[in-house]
Amino acid sequence: PEFTNFSLNVFLHGIFNGGDNPNPAHGGNKNPLHKKKEITVFVFGSNNKLVTTKKGAIFYNNTTGNFTGVVNMGDLASNSYLIFLKTPGFLQKQLPGIQTITVKQNKIFPPIYLIAGDINSDNQLDILDYNLLVGCFGTKQKTPSCKNPPTTSYQGADITDDGVINELDYNLLLRELSVQEGNEMPATTIIPTPIISPTTAQ
């Protein structure tokens, strides 16, 4: 490849084979309305500095029940990294362990499962998400009390992504609440710091 690419294989809780927290890879909505989802990749170097952040897209496969996509990571250098993924509405998650990346190669990652219910995208499942869902429940979906209704680009409080906010969304959120926070990125990382490859170092 001309650039370093990440091939992602993502299962989303509540969607087909994504399952849920007690039962991952076990059941969910087989016909999500949003078949393309934005995903953000955060890459950290061994010194806990943010190296790069890239946005891409993952696409639903109605046969396997997962979302896949390739994210162009530009000229990300060969090195070992910590890598985090975030999709709107789901808790942030770190890919397991330290990932070894080779420049201008396609890195294929193993499947990863993301936990649903982060309606306000603050990387926590809490009373704020619960209130947003209840404010859109049933007939309230079309009223001003619904602060996060589904849109053409985002499922909002419809965490099962089937077009209605009902007991299926409510029950899924309750099952997900045992995981209250997504994986946290290193706290010391604020300013992006490029990693220089040995071939270009002076």
GUMI-737597 format. One record per residue (C-alpha): residue number from 1; residue in one letter; x, y, z. Coordinates in Angstrom, 3 decimals, padded with zeros to 6 digits. Layout:
<node NUM,"A",<X,Y,Z>>
...
//
This chain:
<node 1,"P",<000.000,000.000,000.000>>
<node 2,"E",<000.991,003.614,-000.513>>
<node 3,"F",<000.039,004.316,003.110>>
<node 4,"T",<-000.147,002.462,006.411>>
<node 5,"N",<-003.651,000.972,006.641>>
<node 6,"F",<-005.641,-000.525,009.514>>
<node 7,"S",<-008.200,-003.219,008.643>>
<node 8,"L",<-010.855,-003.231,011.361>>
<node 9,"N",<-013.342,-005.949,012.269>>
<node 10,"V",<-015.878,-004.507,014.715>>
<node 11,"F",<-018.902,-006.106,016.375>>
<node 12,"L",<-021.329,-003.606,017.902>>
<node 13,"H",<-023.441,-004.667,020.867>>
<node 14,"G",<-027.134,-004.719,019.989>>
<node 15,"I",<-026.428,-005.320,016.297>>
<node 16,"F",<-026.775,-008.907,014.980>>
<node 17,"N",<-023.776,-010.977,016.120>>
<node 18,"G",<-022.515,-008.189,018.368>>
<node 19,"G",<-024.695,-009.487,021.193>>
<node 20,"D",<-024.434,-007.563,024.477>>
<node 21,"N",<-022.206,-007.404,027.533>>
<node 22,"P",<-023.480,-010.591,029.266>>
<node 23,"N",<-023.693,-012.433,025.938>>
<node 24,"P",<-021.256,-011.108,023.319>>
<node 25,"A",<-021.581,-012.604,019.830>>
<node 26,"H",<-025.115,-013.722,020.662>>
<node 27,"G",<-028.088,-012.058,018.993>>
<node 28,"G",<-029.176,-008.535,018.109>>
<node 29,"N",<-030.889,-006.427,015.461>>
<node 30,"K",<-030.127,-007.978,012.065>>
<node 31,"N",<-031.230,-004.971,010.022>>
<node 32,"P",<-029.638,-001.807,011.448>>
<node 33,"L",<-030.674,001.431,009.782>>
<node 34,"H",<-027.161,002.882,009.870>>
<node 35,"K",<-025.042,000.525,007.818>>
<node 36,"K",<-022.111,002.932,007.679>>
<node 37,"K",<-020.604,004.238,010.898>>
<node 38,"E",<-017.826,006.690,011.590>>
<node 39,"I",<-014.896,005.347,013.570>>
<node 40,"T",<-011.985,007.240,015.096>>
<node 41,"V",<-008.586,005.634,015.635>>
<node 42,"F",<-006.269,007.036,018.315>>
<node 43,"V",<-002.609,005.933,018.206>>
<node 44,"F",<-000.224,006.388,021.136>>
<node 45,"G",<003.520,005.860,021.174>>
<node 46,"S",<005.514,004.023,023.837>>
<node 47,"N",<006.129,007.345,025.606>>
<node 48,"N",<002.356,007.765,026.110>>
<node 49,"K",<002.182,010.596,023.604>>
<node 50,"L",<-000.614,010.842,021.081>>
<node 51,"V",<000.973,010.164,017.692>>
<node 52,"T",<-002.033,010.555,015.414>>
<node 53,"T",<-005.824,010.505,015.242>>
<node 54,"K",<-007.574,009.351,012.078>>
<node 55,"K",<-011.238,009.092,011.152>>
<node 56,"G",<-012.624,006.438,008.844>>
<node 57,"A",<-015.746,004.390,008.215>>
<node 58,"I",<-016.875,000.845,008.930>>
<node 59,"F",<-019.641,-000.881,006.978>>
<node 60,"Y",<-022.226,-003.459,008.010>>
<node 61,"N",<-022.065,-007.002,006.660>>
<node 62,"N",<-025.542,-008.553,006.906>>
<node 63,"T",<-024.101,-012.067,006.536>>
<node 64,"T",<-021.506,-012.025,009.307>>
<node 65,"G",<-023.233,-009.408,011.471>>
<node 66,"N",<-020.155,-007.240,011.941>>
<node 67,"F",<-018.784,-003.942,010.643>>
<node 68,"T",<-015.548,-003.834,008.678>>
<node 69,"G",<-013.479,-001.114,007.091>>
<node 70,"V",<-009.987,000.076,006.244>>
<node 71,"V",<-008.695,003.280,007.816>>
<node 72,"N",<-005.892,005.134,006.050>>
<node 73,"M",<-003.307,005.968,008.733>>
<node 74,"G",<-001.147,008.043,006.402>>
<node 75,"D",<002.592,007.735,006.910>>
<node 76,"L",<002.391,006.188,010.384>>
<node 77,"A",<005.899,004.907,011.024>>
<node 78,"S",<006.985,001.399,011.944>>
<node 79,"N",<006.818,001.122,015.719>>
<node 80,"S",<004.903,-000.344,018.660>>
<node 81,"Y",<001.714,001.453,019.645>>
<node 82,"L",<-001.334,001.511,021.890>>
<node 83,"I",<-004.451,001.828,019.715>>
<node 84,"F",<-007.951,002.929,020.752>>
<node 85,"L",<-011.196,002.886,018.751>>
<node 86,"K",<-014.282,005.077,019.228>>
<node 87,"T",<-017.610,005.001,017.398>>
<node 88,"P",<-020.427,007.429,018.328>>
<node 89,"G",<-022.860,005.773,020.735>>
<node 90,"F",<-020.400,003.121,021.936>>
<node 91,"L",<-017.753,003.030,024.644>>
<node 92,"Q",<-014.173,003.574,023.584>>
<node 93,"K",<-012.027,000.452,023.564>>
<node 94,"Q",<-008.337,-000.325,023.329>>
<node 95,"L",<-007.159,-003.011,020.957>>
<node 96,"P",<-005.561,-005.708,023.153>>
<node 97,"G",<-001.910,-005.325,024.084>>
<node 98,"I",<000.825,-003.438,022.262>>
<node 99,"Q",<000.393,-003.437,018.493>>
<node 100,"T",<003.400,-003.683,016.193>>
<node 101,"I",<002.880,-001.659,013.015>>
<node 102,"T",<004.984,-001.724,009.838>>
<node 103,"V",<004.968,001.382,007.672>>
<node 104,"K",<003.055,001.147,004.376>>
<node 105,"Q",<001.570,-002.224,005.208>>
<node 106,"N",<-002.009,-003.289,005.863>>
<node 107,"K",<-002.420,-004.282,009.519>>
<node 108,"I",<-005.319,-006.709,010.036>>
<node 109,"F",<-006.669,-006.642,013.588>>
<node 110,"P",<-008.659,-009.403,015.310>>
<node 111,"P",<-012.380,-008.840,016.005>>
<node 112,"I",<-013.256,-006.330,018.701>>
<node 113,"Y",<-016.605,-005.814,020.471>>
<node 114,"L",<-017.854,-002.337,021.408>>
<node 115,"I",<-020.328,-001.735,024.225>>
<node 116,"A",<-023.512,000.180,023.360>>
<node 117,"G",<-025.374,002.897,025.258>>
<node 118,"D",<-022.963,005.851,025.341>>
<node 119,"I",<-025.671,008.113,023.934>>
<node 120,"N",<-023.920,011.386,024.837>>
<node 121,"S",<-020.491,010.058,023.766>>
<node 122,"D",<-018.668,010.899,027.008>>
<node 123,"N",<-017.184,007.380,027.263>>
<node 124,"Q",<-019.359,006.491,030.262>>
<node 125,"L",<-022.593,004.611,030.816>>
<node 126,"D",<-024.498,006.436,033.532>>
<node 127,"I",<-027.667,008.248,034.546>>
<node 128,"L",<-027.131,010.808,031.782>>
<node 129,"D",<-027.453,008.133,029.094>>
<node 130,"Y",<-030.394,006.584,030.934>>
<node 131,"N",<-032.221,009.919,031.063>>
<node 132,"L",<-031.565,010.582,027.372>>
<node 133,"L",<-033.069,007.218,026.470>>
<node 134,"V",<-036.099,007.643,028.753>>
<node 135,"G",<-036.649,011.143,027.338>>
<node 136,"C",<-037.035,009.577,023.881>>
<node 137,"F",<-038.915,006.448,024.924>>
<node 138,"G",<-041.982,005.477,022.910>>
<node 139,"T",<-044.136,008.379,021.760>>
<node 140,"K",<-041.685,010.881,023.282>>
<node 141,"Q",<-039.311,010.207,020.369>>
<node 142,"K",<-041.079,012.947,018.351>>
<node 143,"T",<-041.276,015.498,021.173>>
<node 144,"P",<-038.864,018.176,022.522>>
<node 145,"S",<-038.033,015.905,025.492>>
<node 146,"C",<-036.045,013.720,023.075>>
<node 147,"K",<-032.600,015.363,023.052>>
<node 148,"N",<-030.887,012.632,021.030>>
<node 149,"P",<-033.328,011.353,018.406>>
<node 150,"P",<-032.095,009.143,015.579>>
<node 151,"T",<-030.862,011.056,012.532>>
<node 152,"T",<-029.751,009.994,009.078>>
<node 153,"S",<-026.135,009.832,010.278>>
<node 154,"Y",<-026.443,008.793,013.948>>
<node 155,"Q",<-028.690,006.372,015.811>>
<node 156,"G",<-028.957,008.591,018.916>>
<node 157,"A",<-030.962,007.041,021.761>>
<node 158,"D",<-032.067,004.214,019.462>>
<node 159,"I",<-029.209,002.013,020.608>>
<node 160,"T",<-030.548,-001.092,018.838>>
<node 161,"D",<-030.680,000.979,015.624>>
<node 162,"D",<-034.071,-000.306,014.483>>
<node 163,"G",<-035.833,003.065,014.123>>
<node 164,"V",<-037.834,003.036,017.360>>
<node 165,"I",<-036.843,003.698,020.969>>
<node 166,"N",<-038.599,001.102,023.065>>
<node 167,"E",<-038.147,-001.685,025.597>>
<node 168,"L",<-035.445,-003.306,023.435>>
<node 169,"D",<-033.236,-000.234,023.814>>
<node 170,"Y",<-034.101,000.087,027.502>>
<node 171,"N",<-033.250,-003.530,028.262>>
<node 172,"L",<-030.039,-003.398,026.245>>
<node 173,"L",<-028.878,-000.342,028.181>>
<node 174,"L",<-029.591,-002.115,031.479>>
<node 175,"R",<-027.548,-005.128,030.361>>
<node 176,"E",<-024.649,-002.894,029.336>>
<node 177,"L",<-024.552,-000.873,032.575>>
<node 178,"S",<-022.275,-003.373,034.325>>
<node 179,"V",<-019.496,-001.779,032.262>>
<node 180,"Q",<-019.626,001.861,033.308>>
<node 181,"E",<-016.625,003.299,031.495>>
<node 182,"G",<-014.756,002.733,028.269>>
<node 183,"N",<-011.006,002.181,028.192>>
<node 184,"E",<-009.211,005.363,029.143>>
<node 185,"M",<-006.433,006.748,027.018>>
<node 186,"P",<-003.128,007.609,028.741>>
<node 187,"A",<-003.744,010.687,030.891>>
<node 188,"T",<-000.412,012.306,030.061>>
<node 189,"T",<-001.164,012.589,026.347>>
<node 190,"I",<-002.373,015.986,025.226>>
<node 191,"I",<-000.147,017.291,022.441>>
<node 192,"P",<000.468,015.052,019.403>>
<node 193,"T",<004.129,014.100,019.026>>
<node 194,"P",<005.295,012.562,015.757>>
<node 195,"I",<007.496,009.470,015.872>>
<node 196,"I",<010.518,009.694,013.568>>
<node 197,"S",<011.473,006.493,011.850>>
<node 198,"P",<015.123,005.381,012.089>>
<node 199,"T",<015.607,005.891,008.355>>
<node 200,"T",<014.785,009.603,008.553>>
<node 201,"A",<016.428,010.420,011.894>>
<node 202,"Q",<019.520,012.603,011.626>>
//
